[in-house]
């Protein structure tokens, strides 16, 4: 009797996934720090942080898309969610939600909310930025209220 009880317990125990030492929120902050630096070498380092399966994007295209990121933008991580199981493609996806407070050309700042997904590169044990948002469910964004997408900050 005791042996069968042990077998049931050991069969139902969940195997815990090991994640990289650098957490997803720290990867996101490092990514934006590199983009804000605006240097060619830092842009190359940021490019190396994105997922290699992002539709064949090359470094020149990446640089053009990211060169206008304002280093004056303030990023606040509001939530980080680690995966408890792989998605339907077998990938472990971490979700980092953030608020970005960006200076406006018209004075003051505006605040946006955003989400960045990171894909676990199991071979290198690193989180990779899903730069083209291929793992984000667009239904969540379509159902969000307009107020959740852009909130002006008065007096800044």
Protein Blocks (a to p, Z undefined) as FASTA:
>chain_A
ZZmmmmmmmmmpccdddddfbdfklmmmmmmmmmmnopaklmmmmmmmpcfkggoiafkl
mmmmmmmpcfkbccddfbdcddfbdcfkopacdddddddddddfkgpjdddddddddddd
fklopacddfkopmbcfklmmmpcfklmoccdehZZ
